Amino acid sequence: MIVTRFAPSPNGPLHLGHALAAIIAHDRAVRDGGTFVLRIEDIDGARSRAALADEFRADLAWLGLAWREVAPQSARIASYRMAADRLRAMGLLYPCRCTRADIAAAAQTTGPDGPVYPGTCRDQAVEPEDAVAWRLDVARAVTLAGPLQWTDKRAGVQRAAPGLTGDVVLWRKDAPASYHLAATLDDAADGITCVTRGADLFAATHVHRLLQSLLGLPVPVWHHHPLLVEADGRKLAKRRGAPSLADRRHAGEHGPDLAQALRAHRFPAGISLSDYLDREP
């Protein structure tokens, strides 16, 4: 049975881009008689606000969606720590105290998420104090895991290439697990069989497939969908003031009508779908 999920972070209100993502996940599950799951990803330090999670639930109900809610990330920190400890015991994590400015200054290549970490701390004797992040030694992990593949519903079979993003952080300085570790563990724990998410996370899936192999986790299929973008090509973002679903809801808009418009790709003026072809970006 197919199980999909929508996993928003309560650090700002939902907007139309989130609505589209939720509808895609919901509709894939409904079409195949499966389950649509809501998971609140609330470990982003002081930015996470519990009240926003209630707004998210109201937004989804207003759109006409039905879901099964699972435990939020804040209730899963012990599982993240156990996984990080396991990877550390395998010799695959190393402490890093580099700042973003350090990385930008030293990076020699640019990846999907910006400057690629150049491995500055990989072979240094950095003391594992509280104020360090823990990075995955991707080259060593790939050697251990061997060749891997994963399948995207739009782009087809992909050969895993986790080196695209460099040695990613799995345990953060300012919060528990990074997105890479937490989302991978959560999807396995929640029985997610089809991970639907935006095309901007395509490259992250290479890392997640590697983590699944290292930790012995089940492998879902993925469906990376186009993003809603503004006239200048940038994706809708909370920080740039994209109109929220809550504002539309409180203004009296009819949620199911909005959901149908999004399904039919009828978007407000100045908003369109990103140009995402059926291949690896």
Backbone as CSV, one residue per row, in Angstrom:
resi,resn,N_x,N_y,N_z,CA_x,CA_y,CA_z,C_x,C_y,C_z
1,MET,0.844,-1.198,0.000,0.000,0.000,0.000,0.876,1.244,0.000
2,ILE,0.533,2.202,-0.814,1.304,3.425,-0.888,1.056,4.297,0.345
3,VAL,2.135,4.858,0.870,2.059,5.807,1.972,2.893,7.019,1.589
4,THR,2.266,8.190,1.577,2.960,9.434,1.263,2.924,10.337,2.486
5,ARG,3.667,11.457,2.405,3.672,12.351,3.564,3.867,13.801,3.142
6,PHE,3.392,14.687,4.008,3.646,16.120,3.927,4.288,16.479,5.256
7,ALA,5.466,17.116,5.206,6.244,17.305,6.432,6.720,18.748,6.555
8,PRO,5.823,19.663,6.928,6.196,21.075,7.032,6.908,21.389,8.349
9,SER,7.702,22.466,8.315,8.379,22.960,9.513,7.624,24.175,10.040
10,PRO,7.280,24.199,11.329,6.492,25.311,11.878,7.353,26.531,12.207
11,ASN,8.032,27.048,11.197,8.835,28.264,11.375,8.306,29.415,10.533
12,GLY,7.120,29.256,9.998,6.461,30.274,9.201,5.189,29.696,8.607
13,PRO,4.262,30.530,8.185,2.984,30.025,7.661,3.130,29.309,6.329
14,LEU,2.194,28.437,6.023,2.157,27.758,4.737,1.675,28.715,3.649
15,HIS,2.196,28.523,2.423,1.752,29.313,1.286,1.332,28.381,0.149
16,LEU,1.099,28.933,-1.029,0.589,28.123,-2.129,1.537,26.995,-2.527
17,GLY,2.841,27.223,-2.410,3.792,26.168,-2.733,3.626,24.973,-1.821
18,HIS,3.396,25.235,-0.541,3.137,24.142,0.390,1.813,23.443,0.055
19,ALA,0.816,24.230,-0.310,-0.476,23.642,-0.657,-0.330,22.683,-1.829
20,LEU,0.427,23.092,-2.850,0.639,22.222,-4.002,1.350,20.939,-3.586
21,ALA,2.379,21.053,-2.744,3.113,19.871,-2.295,2.208,18.925,-1.513
22,ALA,1.373,19.474,-0.638,0.470,18.639,0.148,-0.553,17.949,-0.751
23,ILE,-1.069,18.675,-1.725,-2.076,18.111,-2.630,-1.478,16.981,-3.467
24,ILE,-0.258,17.171,-3.951,0.387,16.124,-4.749,0.549,14.856,-3.921
25,ALA,1.038,15.002,-2.680,1.219,13.834,-1.812,-0.129,13.193,-1.476
26,HIS,-1.103,14.016,-1.129,-2.435,13.519,-0.780,-3.060,12.765,-1.945
27,ASP,-3.026,13.368,-3.126,-3.715,12.781,-4.275,-3.064,11.484,-4.744
28,ARG,-1.728,11.392,-4.633,-1.067,10.131,-5.004,-1.550,9.010,-4.091
29,ALA,-1.671,9.294,-2.808,-2.125,8.267,-1.878,-3.581,7.894,-2.132
30,VAL,-4.432,8.889,-2.311,-5.859,8.632,-2.518,-6.083,7.846,-3.805
31,ARG,-5.351,8.194,-4.849,-5.530,7.529,-6.148,-5.288,6.032,-6.056
32,ASP,-4.319,5.635,-5.204,-3.959,4.221,-5.106,-4.474,3.559,-3.834
33,GLY,-5.454,4.207,-3.172,-6.035,3.614,-1.981,-5.083,3.526,-0.808
34,GLY,-4.150,4.481,-0.714,-3.146,4.453,0.336,-3.417,5.431,1.462
35,THR,-2.354,5.853,2.123,-2.453,6.717,3.293,-1.600,7.960,3.099
36,PHE,-2.161,9.097,3.457,-1.457,10.379,3.417,-1.147,10.782,4.857
37,VAL,0.135,11.016,5.132,0.609,11.255,6.492,1.039,12.713,6.646
38,LEU,0.724,13.283,7.805,1.234,14.602,8.186,2.267,14.411,9.289
39,ARG,3.455,14.982,9.070,4.518,14.947,10.077,5.030,16.367,10.281
40,ILE,5.052,16.830,11.512,5.530,18.170,11.816,7.023,18.097,12.126
41,GLU,7.834,18.813,11.350,9.294,18.791,11.513,9.707,19.998,12.355
42,ASP,9.689,19.804,13.677,9.757,20.912,14.624,11.022,20.932,15.477
43,ILE,12.182,20.679,14.865,13.423,20.686,15.645,14.352,21.814,15.223
44,ASP,13.792,22.844,14.604,14.613,23.958,14.123,14.787,25.016,15.206
45,GLY,15.178,24.584,16.389,15.501,25.496,17.475,14.371,26.449,17.817
46,ALA,14.768,27.698,18.102,13.800,28.711,18.528,12.859,29.124,17.411
47,ARG,13.190,28.785,16.166,12.338,29.174,15.035,11.047,28.363,14.995
48,SER,11.048,27.190,15.593,9.851,26.346,15.582,8.830,26.877,16.573
49,ARG,7.593,27.035,16.099,6.512,27.557,16.943,5.344,26.581,16.927
50,ALA,5.020,26.073,18.105,3.983,25.038,18.198,2.640,25.523,17.671
51,ALA,2.331,26.807,17.852,1.030,27.326,17.411,0.860,27.207,15.907
52,LEU,1.962,27.272,15.166,1.857,27.179,13.715,1.410,25.790,13.271
53,ALA,1.733,24.775,14.036,1.298,23.425,13.670,-0.219,23.336,13.644
54,ASP,-0.880,24.010,14.578,-2.342,24.039,14.569,-2.864,24.761,13.329
55,GLU,-2.175,25.820,12.924,-2.551,26.527,11.696,-2.393,25.612,10.486
56,PHE,-1.336,24.813,10.469,-1.120,23.887,9.358,-2.290,22.908,9.244
57,ARG,-2.716,22.382,10.389,-3.835,21.426,10.364,-5.103,22.099,9.846
58,ALA,-5.332,23.334,10.281,-6.509,24.070,9.808,-6.415,24.336,8.310
59,ASP,-5.215,24.639,7.821,-5.020,24.889,6.390,-5.328,23.642,5.565
60,LEU,-4.816,22.497,6.000,-5.037,21.260,5.243,-6.513,20.882,5.232
61,ALA,-7.170,21.032,6.369,-8.607,20.741,6.419,-9.375,21.694,5.522
62,TRP,-8.991,22.955,5.494,-9.630,23.967,4.646,-9.482,23.628,3.168
63,LEU,-8.348,23.032,2.796,-8.139,22.618,1.402,-8.955,21.379,1.044
64,GLY,-9.515,20.715,2.045,-10.309,19.518,1.799,-9.512,18.229,1.857
65,LEU,-8.341,18.254,2.492,-7.494,17.071,2.570,-7.745,16.327,3.879
66,ALA,-7.550,15.021,3.841,-7.650,14.184,5.041,-6.314,13.481,5.225
67,TRP,-5.903,13.271,6.488,-4.578,12.728,6.741,-4.565,11.939,8.032
68,ARG,-3.460,11.206,8.205,-3.150,10.566,9.480,-1.894,11.223,10.014
69,GLU,-1.958,11.756,11.225,-0.793,12.448,11.769,0.082,11.489,12.564
70,VAL,1.398,11.647,12.405,2.360,10.831,13.131,3.136,11.724,14.101
71,ALA,4.007,11.128,14.883,4.751,11.867,15.902,5.603,12.957,15.267
72,PRO,5.679,14.113,15.904,6.538,15.182,15.396,8.011,14.831,15.612
73,GLN,8.872,15.553,14.925,10.298,15.260,15.057,10.807,15.475,16.483
74,SER,10.219,16.406,17.210,10.677,16.674,18.570,10.527,15.468,19.484
75,ALA,9.701,14.502,19.091,9.524,13.284,19.882,10.451,12.160,19.426
76,ARG,11.317,12.441,18.467,12.128,11.377,17.860,13.631,11.583,18.043
77,ILE,14.023,12.538,18.844,15.435,12.918,18.930,16.307,11.746,19.379
78,ALA,15.790,10.896,20.245,16.572,9.741,20.702,16.949,8.834,19.531
79,SER,16.025,8.663,18.576,16.326,7.805,17.423,17.387,8.440,16.536
80,TYR,17.367,9.763,16.419,18.401,10.442,15.631,19.771,10.265,16.280
81,ARG,19.794,10.406,17.621,21.067,10.277,18.331,21.625,8.862,18.189
82,MET,20.762,7.873,18.269,21.222,6.490,18.122,21.818,6.253,16.738
83,ALA,21.173,6.799,15.706,21.686,6.621,14.348,23.023,7.330,14.173
84,ALA,23.131,8.554,14.710,24.390,9.288,14.619,25.500,8.535,15.354
85,ASP,25.186,7.997,16.524,26.180,7.228,17.275,26.616,5.994,16.488
86,ARG,25.676,5.383,15.813,26.012,4.190,15.005,26.948,4.557,13.861
87,LEU,26.661,5.644,13.177,27.525,6.076,12.074,28.890,6.508,12.594
88,ARG,28.906,7.124,13.769,30.177,7.535,14.368,31.024,6.307,14.714
89,ALA,30.364,5.282,15.244,31.079,4.051,15.590,31.617,3.350,14.340
90,MET,30.995,3.588,13.209,31.453,3.011,11.941,32.593,3.812,11.345
91,GLY,32.972,4.905,12.003,34.055,5.747,11.502,33.648,6.635,10.349
92,LEU,32.357,6.954,10.258,31.856,7.698,9.105,31.507,9.150,9.418
93,LEU,31.584,9.563,10.676,31.317,10.951,11.039,32.578,11.579,11.616
94,TYR,32.764,12.855,11.347,33.880,13.578,11.956,33.411,14.964,12.379
95,PRO,34.009,15.505,13.460,33.587,16.816,13.963,34.138,17.942,13.097
96,CYS,33.326,18.997,12.974,33.705,20.140,12.133,33.263,21.422,12.824
97,ARG,34.172,22.400,12.888,33.813,23.675,13.501,33.800,24.816,12.464
98,CYS,33.843,24.487,11.188,33.843,25.507,10.136,32.521,26.271,10.116
99,THR,32.598,27.566,9.882,31.410,28.388,9.706,31.056,28.445,8.224
100,ARG,29.903,28.996,7.932,29.518,29.154,6.529,30.493,30.059,5.797
101,ALA,30.984,31.077,6.486,31.968,31.982,5.874,33.261,31.233,5.576
102,ASP,33.681,30.356,6.486,34.885,29.553,6.253,34.719,28.693,5.004
103,ILE,33.559,28.073,4.893,33.315,27.181,3.756,33.283,27.957,2.450
104,ALA,32.604,29.098,2.457,32.525,29.914,1.243,33.905,30.366,0.797
105,ALA,34.776,30.672,1.748,36.115,31.148,1.409,37.013,30.030,0.885
106,ALA,36.789,28.810,1.364,37.689,27.709,1.016,37.157,26.806,-0.088
107,ALA,35.865,26.881,-0.369,35.257,25.966,-1.345,35.874,26.135,-2.728
108,GLN,36.082,25.017,-3.377,36.632,25.023,-4.732,35.590,24.698,-5.791
109,THR,34.471,24.158,-5.349,33.391,23.820,-6.274,32.061,24.265,-5.688
110,THR,31.061,24.358,-6.559,29.709,24.719,-6.151,28.772,23.575,-6.508
111,GLY,27.938,23.201,-5.557,26.990,22.119,-5.775,25.568,22.620,-5.802
112,PRO,24.606,21.735,-5.737,23.184,22.126,-5.797,22.768,23.079,-4.688
113,ASP,23.451,23.014,-3.532,23.071,23.850,-2.395,24.052,24.986,-2.141
114,GLY,24.938,25.251,-3.099,25.909,26.324,-2.925,27.317,25.772,-2.810
115,PRO,28.229,26.517,-2.149,29.616,26.065,-2.027,29.703,24.686,-1.385
116,VAL,30.496,23.799,-2.002,30.641,22.447,-1.482,31.746,22.432,-0.423
117,TYR,31.433,21.879,0.717,32.403,21.806,1.818,33.671,21.109,1.339
118,PRO,34.842,21.742,1.515,36.083,21.194,0.955,36.772,20.154,1.825
119,GLY,36.164,19.737,2.918,36.767,18.708,3.752,37.821,19.230,4.709
120,THR,37.739,20.491,5.057,38.762,21.136,5.880,39.059,20.369,7.158
121,CYS,38.042,19.922,7.871,38.233,19.275,9.172,38.326,17.757,9.092
122,ARG,38.237,17.217,7.884,38.146,15.758,7.763,39.365,15.055,8.360
123,ASP,40.542,15.597,8.104,41.769,14.945,8.555,42.474,15.723,9.663
124,GLN,41.723,16.585,10.339,42.294,17.348,11.437,41.816,16.789,12.774
125,ALA,42.585,17.063,13.798,42.236,16.595,15.145,41.343,17.617,15.828
126,VAL,40.099,17.701,15.373,39.133,18.628,15.960,38.512,17.966,17.185
127,GLU,38.594,18.640,18.313,38.001,18.094,19.521,36.470,18.075,19.403
128,PRO,35.831,16.959,19.689,34.365,16.865,19.554,33.641,17.554,20.708
129,GLU,33.777,18.871,20.759,33.107,19.641,21.790,31.656,19.891,21.388
130,ASP,30.921,20.554,22.282,29.520,20.828,21.993,29.356,21.729,20.772
131,ALA,30.285,22.638,20.555,30.133,23.632,19.490,30.706,23.145,18.165
132,VAL,30.445,21.897,17.835,30.874,21.384,16.539,29.681,20.714,15.861
133,ALA,29.759,20.666,14.548,28.824,19.854,13.784,29.515,18.533,13.462
134,TRP,28.731,17.530,13.129,29.303,16.246,12.727,28.929,15.986,11.269
135,ARG,29.965,15.789,10.456,29.792,15.595,9.018,29.998,14.132,8.625
136,LEU,29.309,13.761,7.556,29.451,12.423,6.993,30.637,12.401,6.042
137,ASP,31.556,11.497,6.259,32.666,11.293,5.328,32.096,10.522,4.134
138,VAL,31.680,11.269,3.134,30.926,10.666,2.031,31.777,9.673,1.248
139,ALA,33.024,10.015,0.976,33.871,9.105,0.196,34.024,7.763,0.904
140,ARG,34.265,7.804,2.215,34.408,6.569,2.970,33.083,5.806,3.008
141,ALA,31.988,6.538,3.160,30.670,5.898,3.208,30.332,5.227,1.879
142,VAL,30.660,5.884,0.781,30.385,5.309,-0.543,31.202,4.045,-0.749
143,THR,32.452,4.056,-0.307,33.285,2.861,-0.416,32.669,1.699,0.354
144,LEU,32.129,2.012,1.531,31.504,0.969,2.349,30.203,0.468,1.736
145,ALA,29.385,1.384,1.222,28.054,1.015,0.719,28.099,0.400,-0.667
146,GLY,29.061,0.803,-1.490,29.114,0.328,-2.865,28.136,1.076,-3.756
147,PRO,28.043,0.713,-5.036,27.141,1.406,-5.972,25.686,1.279,-5.538
148,LEU,24.944,2.377,-5.662,23.542,2.409,-5.261,22.701,3.079,-6.333
149,GLN,21.430,2.720,-6.359,20.474,3.348,-7.268,19.229,3.759,-6.488
150,TRP,18.483,4.676,-7.070,17.169,5.014,-6.542,16.301,5.439,-7.715
151,THR,14.987,5.441,-7.517,14.053,5.691,-8.609,13.170,6.882,-8.321
152,ASP,13.124,7.795,-9.275,12.214,8.935,-9.226,11.090,8.698,-10.224
153,LYS,9.860,8.971,-9.812,8.701,8.716,-10.665,8.733,9.526,-11.954
154,ARG,9.412,10.674,-11.942,9.487,11.516,-13.133,10.778,11.291,-13.916
155,ALA,11.888,11.162,-13.197,13.194,11.118,-13.852,13.723,9.707,-14.070
156,GLY,13.059,8.691,-13.504,13.492,7.328,-13.721,14.575,6.879,-12.756
157,VAL,15.273,5.815,-13.125,16.311,5.234,-12.276,17.531,6.144,-12.264
158,GLN,18.036,6.409,-11.054,19.196,7.274,-10.874,20.328,6.498,-10.209
159,ARG,21.541,6.739,-10.667,22.708,6.210,-9.966,23.051,7.178,-8.839
160,ALA,23.105,6.694,-7.617,23.351,7.570,-6.478,24.720,8.235,-6.598
161,ALA,24.720,9.562,-6.416,25.954,10.346,-6.495,26.000,11.312,-5.311
162,PRO,26.145,10.791,-4.089,26.094,11.650,-2.901,27.231,12.651,-2.813
163,GLY,28.294,12.442,-3.570,29.398,13.388,-3.542,29.061,14.751,-4.112
164,LEU,27.912,14.866,-4.783,27.522,16.153,-5.365,27.436,17.255,-4.320
165,THR,27.056,16.907,-3.115,26.859,17.903,-2.071,27.981,17.907,-1.038
166,GLY,29.029,17.119,-1.252,30.144,17.102,-0.323,29.797,16.385,0.971
167,ASP,30.654,16.572,1.977,30.453,15.937,3.277,29.382,16.698,4.057
168,VAL,28.160,16.250,3.962,27.036,16.975,4.557,27.031,16.836,6.077
169,VAL,26.437,17.819,6.751,26.256,17.780,8.193,25.096,16.848,8.528
170,LEU,25.314,15.933,9.468,24.241,15.061,9.938,23.808,15.395,11.367
171,TRP,24.725,15.994,12.145,24.368,16.430,13.500,24.801,17.880,13.630
172,ARG,23.860,18.755,13.956,24.093,20.195,13.872,24.615,20.783,15.179
173,LYS,25.220,21.963,15.046,25.672,22.703,16.225,24.497,23.282,17.004
174,ASP,23.501,23.790,16.282,22.439,24.594,16.888,21.122,23.852,17.060
175,ALA,21.087,22.594,16.688,19.862,21.794,16.788,20.277,20.335,16.718
176,PRO,19.335,19.419,16.930,19.710,18.003,16.799,20.034,17.643,15.343
177,ALA,19.500,16.593,14.876,19.852,16.069,13.563,19.570,17.053,12.436
178,SER,20.365,16.948,11.391,20.106,17.737,10.186,18.918,17.161,9.438
179,TYR,18.465,17.906,8.437,17.358,17.433,7.602,17.685,16.071,6.994
180,HIS,18.918,15.897,6.517,19.277,14.651,5.833,19.049,13.440,6.724
181,LEU,19.540,13.500,7.947,19.411,12.344,8.836,17.987,12.197,9.344
182,ALA,17.395,13.292,9.808,16.057,13.202,10.412,15.013,12.727,9.407
183,ALA,14.977,13.336,8.228,13.956,12.973,7.242,14.112,11.529,6.780
184,THR,15.356,11.089,6.619,15.589,9.714,6.184,15.095,8.721,7.231
185,LEU,15.425,8.974,8.494,14.969,8.093,9.568,13.450,8.139,9.730
186,ASP,12.890,9.336,9.648,11.444,9.492,9.835,10.658,8.765,8.750
187,ASP,11.095,8.915,7.505,10.364,8.273,6.414,10.358,6.761,6.585
188,ALA,11.482,6.216,7.073,11.522,4.775,7.322,10.600,4.399,8.474
189,ALA,10.657,5.165,9.561,9.832,4.855,10.735,8.342,4.970,10.436
190,ASP,7.979,5.894,9.551,6.574,6.134,9.237,6.069,5.248,8.098
191,GLY,6.926,4.402,7.568,6.500,3.496,6.506,6.195,4.191,5.194
192,ILE,6.882,5.308,4.913,6.634,6.049,3.679,7.171,5.251,2.494
193,THR,6.310,4.994,1.521,6.721,4.223,0.347,6.975,5.100,-0.863
194,CYS,6.420,6.315,-0.863,6.637,7.261,-1.972,6.875,8.639,-1.355
195,VAL,8.095,9.133,-1.492,8.462,10.441,-0.947,8.213,11.495,-2.020
196,THR,7.182,12.291,-1.844,6.907,13.381,-2.773,7.475,14.665,-2.184
197,ARG,8.257,15.378,-2.965,8.821,16.648,-2.524,9.303,17.431,-3.724
198,GLY,9.655,18.699,-3.488,10.021,19.581,-4.578,11.316,19.198,-5.263
199,ALA,11.444,19.610,-6.519,12.628,19.298,-7.312,13.888,19.918,-6.734
200,ASP,13.751,20.920,-5.869,14.935,21.527,-5.260,15.634,20.568,-4.304
201,LEU,14.972,19.467,-3.932,15.575,18.480,-3.035,16.050,17.230,-3.774
202,PHE,16.095,17.313,-5.096,16.520,16.161,-5.894,17.907,15.687,-5.474
203,ALA,18.858,16.617,-5.380,20.235,16.234,-5.049,20.332,15.639,-3.653
204,ALA,19.497,16.087,-2.723,19.528,15.550,-1.366,19.202,14.061,-1.350
205,THR,18.432,13.608,-2.309,18.031,12.207,-2.334,19.219,11.280,-2.534
206,HIS,20.260,11.746,-3.220,21.470,10.929,-3.355,22.051,10.617,-1.972
207,VAL,22.073,11.614,-1.100,22.583,11.424,0.257,21.658,10.511,1.058
208,HIS,20.361,10.710,0.914,19.405,9.919,1.671,19.468,8.440,1.279
209,ARG,19.696,8.205,-0.008,19.836,6.805,-0.444,21.081,6.165,0.181
210,LEU,22.146,6.929,0.306,23.357,6.417,0.950,23.089,6.113,2.422
211,LEU,22.409,7.010,3.111,22.100,6.786,4.526,21.221,5.554,4.708
212,GLN,20.283,5.347,3.820,19.420,4.164,3.909,20.242,2.887,3.834
213,SER,21.242,2.900,2.952,22.092,1.722,2.829,22.936,1.518,4.080
214,LEU,23.530,2.575,4.597,24.402,2.481,5.770,23.649,2.021,7.006
215,LEU,22.391,2.467,7.133,21.609,2.192,8.333,20.624,1.036,8.164
216,GLY,20.633,0.401,7.002,19.760,-0.745,6.775,18.286,-0.391,6.743
217,LEU,17.959,0.743,6.129,16.581,1.222,6.090,15.913,0.838,4.774
218,PRO,14.586,0.729,4.762,13.872,0.432,3.509,14.021,1.587,2.528
219,VAL,13.913,1.267,1.250,14.110,2.258,0.185,12.770,2.536,-0.492
220,PRO,12.258,3.760,-0.373,11.012,4.107,-1.066,11.301,4.486,-2.514
221,VAL,10.277,4.885,-3.225,10.467,5.598,-4.492,10.236,7.075,-4.194
222,TRP,10.703,7.919,-5.107,10.556,9.358,-4.932,9.770,9.952,-6.084
223,HIS,9.135,11.063,-5.818,8.447,11.846,-6.837,8.793,13.307,-6.577
224,HIS,9.786,13.811,-7.325,10.190,15.208,-7.189,9.387,16.037,-8.195
225,HIS,8.593,16.944,-7.660,7.682,17.701,-8.522,8.180,19.127,-8.735
226,PRO,7.712,19.777,-9.792,8.090,21.177,-10.020,7.632,22.068,-8.868
227,LEU,8.300,23.190,-8.711,7.973,24.150,-7.665,7.137,25.281,-8.225
228,LEU,6.362,25.910,-7.364,5.744,27.171,-7.742,6.799,28.274,-7.610
229,VAL,6.928,29.082,-8.645,7.949,30.128,-8.649,7.325,31.476,-8.980
230,GLU,8.021,32.527,-8.551,7.600,33.890,-8.837,8.068,34.286,-10.231
231,ALA,7.701,35.473,-10.658,8.013,35.922,-12.010,9.510,35.930,-12.286
232,ASP,10.325,36.139,-11.244,11.773,36.168,-11.431,12.406,34.784,-11.347
233,GLY,11.583,33.735,-11.244,12.088,32.372,-11.219,12.409,31.836,-9.843
234,ARG,12.326,32.666,-8.802,12.605,32.188,-7.451,11.378,31.481,-6.892
235,LYS,11.629,30.407,-6.128,10.499,29.675,-5.559,9.824,30.524,-4.493
236,LEU,8.524,30.255,-4.300,7.807,30.958,-3.245,8.485,30.669,-1.908
237,ALA,8.590,31.681,-1.062,9.284,31.508,0.208,8.601,32.300,1.302
238,LYS,8.570,31.712,2.504,7.987,32.387,3.656,8.699,33.705,3.930
239,ARG,10.040,33.671,3.826,10.817,34.844,4.213,10.623,36.016,3.264
240,ARG,10.109,35.759,2.055,9.868,36.861,1.126,8.397,37.276,1.121
241,GLY,7.644,36.779,2.082,6.276,37.248,2.255,5.270,36.686,1.279
242,ALA,5.493,35.457,0.783,4.482,34.838,-0.075,3.157,34.771,0.691
243,PRO,2.036,35.119,0.060,0.735,35.114,0.757,0.472,33.769,1.429
244,SER,0.056,33.802,2.676,-0.120,32.561,3.424,-1.493,31.947,3.176
245,LEU,-1.575,30.635,3.377,-2.865,29.963,3.289,-3.790,30.442,4.397
246,ALA,-3.241,30.706,5.572,-4.076,31.170,6.685,-4.738,32.500,6.352
247,ASP,-3.990,33.411,5.706,-4.577,34.696,5.321,-5.714,34.485,4.335
248,ARG,-5.514,33.582,3.379,-6.560,33.301,2.397,-7.769,32.666,3.076
249,ARG,-7.501,31.779,4.009,-8.573,31.097,4.732,-9.394,32.090,5.551
250,HIS,-8.698,32.969,6.286,-9.395,33.943,7.119,-10.127,34.997,6.290
251,ALA,-9.664,35.192,5.045,-10.313,36.164,4.173,-11.579,35.606,3.530
252,GLY,-11.850,34.320,3.743,-13.094,33.743,3.238,-12.982,33.016,1.918
253,GLU,-11.757,32.820,1.398,-11.618,32.036,0.168,-12.115,30.614,0.418
254,HIS,-12.533,29.964,-0.648,-13.039,28.595,-0.548,-11.885,27.636,-0.805
255,GLY,-11.470,26.918,0.221,-10.299,26.064,0.135,-10.363,24.999,-0.942
256,PRO,-11.448,24.229,-1.040,-11.515,23.200,-2.084,-11.409,23.775,-3.494
257,ASP,-11.953,24.977,-3.705,-11.813,25.604,-5.025,-10.355,25.937,-5.310
258,LEU,-9.648,26.437,-4.300,-8.227,26.734,-4.468,-7.456,25.449,-4.761
259,ALA,-7.784,24.371,-4.058,-7.106,23.100,-4.292,-7.333,22.608,-5.718
260,GLN,-8.553,22.745,-6.212,-8.834,22.327,-7.579,-8.080,23.182,-8.593
261,ALA,-7.963,24.468,-8.313,-7.209,25.349,-9.208,-5.743,24.924,-9.264
262,LEU,-5.168,24.589,-8.130,-3.774,24.149,-8.108,-3.607,22.836,-8.852
263,ARG,-4.574,21.941,-8.691,-4.505,20.670,-9.422,-4.534,20.901,-10.933
264,ALA,-5.285,21.917,-11.354,-5.414,22.225,-12.786,-4.329,23.179,-13.272
265,HIS,-3.367,23.500,-12.388,-2.273,24.417,-12.713,-2.786,25.806,-13.105
266,ARG,-3.803,26.237,-12.392,-4.279,27.614,-12.531,-3.752,28.392,-11.326
267,PHE,-2.759,29.225,-11.580,-2.083,29.929,-10.508,-2.355,31.424,-10.593
268,PRO,-2.201,32.139,-9.475,-2.367,33.609,-9.510,-1.362,34.253,-10.465
269,ALA,-1.667,35.463,-10.886,-0.779,36.192,-11.788,0.614,36.295,-11.167
270,GLY,1.627,36.078,-11.985,2.998,36.195,-11.504,3.558,34.932,-10.897
271,ILE,2.762,33.851,-10.875,3.221,32.585,-10.312,3.085,31.504,-11.378
272,SER,4.097,30.662,-11.486,4.065,29.582,-12.462,4.829,28.392,-11.922
273,LEU,4.841,27.290,-12.680,5.618,26.119,-12.303,7.041,26.272,-12.808
274,SER,7.984,25.759,-12.018,9.375,25.765,-12.462,9.534,24.847,-13.659
275,ASP,10.583,25.091,-14.428,10.869,24.284,-15.605,11.656,23.054,-15.163
276,TYR,10.947,21.995,-14.810,11.588,20.782,-14.341,11.258,19.679,-15.317
277,LEU,12.270,19.194,-16.029,12.068,18.169,-17.026,12.165,16.788,-16.394
278,ASP,11.772,15.770,-17.136,11.793,14.389,-16.634,13.194,13.812,-16.733
279,ARG,14.113,14.483,-16.067,15.503,14.011,-15.998,16.118,14.627,-14.752
280,GLU,17.320,14.172,-14.430,17.994,14.740,-13.265,18.324,16.185,-13.520
281,PRO,17.965,17.109,-12.589,18.271,18.523,-12.780,19.771,18.738,-12.876
